[in-house]
């Protein structure tokens, strides 16, 4: 499993894609003018909805704090 670390707080998580089991890759998306760090499957072009499905509790808290 791949380990991903938040660049702001240092919290880390291990994550793989639920469909293909490949390690997720780090990326960012723009949400209302704010850049949000996300993890995504390297094999699929993904939608915002798909990215939200992989969102961890920590990502959710960070995203909500930024909104």
C-alpha positions in Angstrom: 0.0 0.0 0.0 1.1 3.5 -0.7 1.4 6.0 2.2 0.2 9.6 1.7 1.0 12.5 4.0 -0.8 15.8 4.4 1.6 18.6 3.6 0.1 20.8 6.3 -0.4 18.7 9.3 1.8 15.6 8.6 -1.1 13.0 9.1 -0.6 10.0 6.8 -2.9 7.3 5.4 -2.4 4.1 3.4 -4.8 3.8 0.5 -5.5 1.8 -2.6 -8.3 2.0 -5.2 -11.4 0.0 -4.3 -11.8 -1.1 -7.9 -8.3 -2.1 -9.1 -6.3 -2.2 -5.8 -3.6 0.0 -7.3 -2.0 2.6 -4.9 -3.8 5.9 -5.1 -1.8 8.9 -6.3 -1.8 12.5 -4.8 -3.4 15.2 -6.7 -5.2 18.5 -6.1 -8.6 19.8 -7.3 -10.0 23.3 -7.3 -13.1 23.7 -5.1 -14.6 27.2 -5.1 -11.2 28.7 -5.8 -9.4 26.7 -3.1 -6.9 24.0 -4.0 -7.8 20.8 -2.1 -5.4 17.8 -1.8 -7.0 14.5 -2.9 -5.9 11.0 -3.7 -7.1 9.3 -7.0 -6.7 6.1 -8.9 -3.9 6.3 -11.5 -5.9 4.2 -14.0 -9.1 6.2 -14.3 -10.0 9.7 -15.2 -12.1 10.5 -12.2 -14.9 12.9 -11.3 -15.2 15.1 -8.2 -17.8 12.6 -7.0 -15.4 9.7 -7.3 -12.7 11.6 -5.5 -15.1 12.3 -2.7 -15.8 8.6 -2.4 -12.1 8.0 -1.6 -12.0 10.9 0.9 -10.8 10.0 4.3 -12.1 11.5 7.6 -9.0 13.7 7.7 -9.5 14.9 4.1 -13.1 15.7 4.9 -12.2 17.8 8.0 -9.5 19.7 6.0 -11.9 20.3 3.1 -14.7 21.5 5.4 -12.3 23.9 7.2 -11.3 25.3 3.8 -14.8 25.9 2.6 
